[in-house]
C-alpha cells in the first residue's frame, strides 16, 4: 500500500471535520482558528504511523523526511479547505464601484464634532 501527500491530506481533512464536530457538539466550542495547527499535527502523526507501520509506504528514508512529508500534507489539507471556503463566500468585489454611489461621512461623531465646533 502506497501512502502519499494526497492520501494523507484527505485523511487530515476528515480528521479536521471530525474534530470540529466533536468540539462543537460535546464542548460547545468553536475551534476553527486552531484547525491549521491540528492539520499539521494530524499530518505529522499520520506520516509517522505510515513510516513505521507500513514500510513500503514510500514516506521517505528516515524519520525527518516522514515528518516533513507530514507537515506538507497537513498544510496542503488546510490550503485545499481554505480555497473551497473562500470561493464559496459571496463577497462583492471591491474593484467594482457604482457610478451613482453617494459618499457619507465615515461616522456620525465626525458630523457632530464639526457642528459643535461651528457653534463655539
C-alpha positions in Angstrom: 0.0 0.0 0.0 1.4 3.4 -1.0 0.7 6.5 1.0 1.3 9.9 -0.5 0.8 13.5 0.4 -2.6 13.5 -1.3 -3.8 10.4 0.6 -2.6 11.9 4.0 -4.2 15.2 3.1 -7.6 13.5 2.5 -7.4 11.8 5.9 -6.3 15.0 7.6 -9.4 16.8 6.1 -11.6 14.1 7.5 -10.0 14.3 10.9 -10.4 18.1 10.9 -14.1 17.8 10.2 -14.4 15.2 13.0 -12.5 17.4 15.4 -14.7 20.5 14.6 -17.9 18.4 15.0 -16.7 16.9 18.3 -15.7 20.3 19.8 -19.0 21.9 18.7 -21.2 19.0 19.8 -19.7 17.9 23.1 -17.9 21.0 24.3 -19.9 23.8 22.6 -16.7 25.5 21.4 -15.7 26.9 18.0 -12.1 25.8 17.3 -12.0 27.0 13.6 -8.9 29.2 14.3 -6.9 26.2 15.5 -7.7 23.9 12.5 -4.4 24.8 10.7 -2.4 23.7 13.8 -4.5 20.5 14.0 -3.9 19.8 10.3 -0.1 19.9 10.7 -0.2 17.7 13.8 -2.5 15.2 12.1 -0.3 15.2 9.0 2.8 14.5 11.1 1.1 11.7 13.1 -0.3 10.0 10.0 3.1 10.2 8.2 4.9 8.8 11.2 2.4 5.9 11.5 2.7 5.2 7.8 6.5 5.4 8.1 6.8 2.9 11.0 3.8 0.6 10.4 3.9 0.4 6.6 7.5 0.1 5.5 6.6 0.1 1.8 4.6 3.3 2.1 7.1 5.5 0.4 7.2 8.2 3.1 10.9 8.9 3.0 14.0 7.1 4.1 14.2 8.4 7.6 12.3 10.0 10.5 12.9 13.6 9.4 11.7 13.0 5.9 8.5 11.4 7.2 7.9 14.5 9.5 8.5 16.9 6.6 6.1 14.9 4.4 3.5 15.0 7.2 3.9 18.8 7.6 3.4 19.3 3.9 0.4 17.0 3.8 -1.3 18.8 6.7 -0.6 22.2 5.3 -1.9 21.1 1.9 -5.1 19.9 3.5 -5.6 23.3 5.2 -4.9 25.1 1.9 -7.3 23.0 -0.1 -10.0 23.6 2.5 -9.4 27.3 2.6 -9.6 27.6 -1.2 -13.0 26.0 -1.2 -14.1 28.0 1.8 -13.0 31.3 0.2 -14.5 30.6 -3.2 -17.9 29.7 -1.6 -18.1 33.1 0.1 -20.4 35.5 -1.8 -18.5 38.8 -1.3 -18.9 41.6 -3.8 -15.6 42.6 -5.3 -14.1 45.8 -4.1 -12.9 46.8 -7.5 -16.4 47.5 -8.8 -17.5 51.0 -8.0 -21.1 52.1 -8.7 -21.3 55.3 -10.8 -24.1 56.8 -8.7 -22.6 56.0 -5.3 -23.2 58.6 -2.6 -20.4 59.3 -0.2 -21.3 59.6 3.5 -19.2 60.7 6.5 -17.4 57.8 8.0 -19.0 58.2 11.4 -21.7 60.3 13.0 -19.3 61.6 15.6 -17.3 63.5 12.9 -20.5 65.3 11.8 -21.5 66.1 15.4 -17.9 67.3 16.2 -18.0 69.6 13.2 -21.4 71.1 14.3 -20.2 71.7 17.9 -17.0 73.4 16.6 -19.1 75.7 14.5 -21.2 76.8 17.5 -18.1 77.6 19.6 
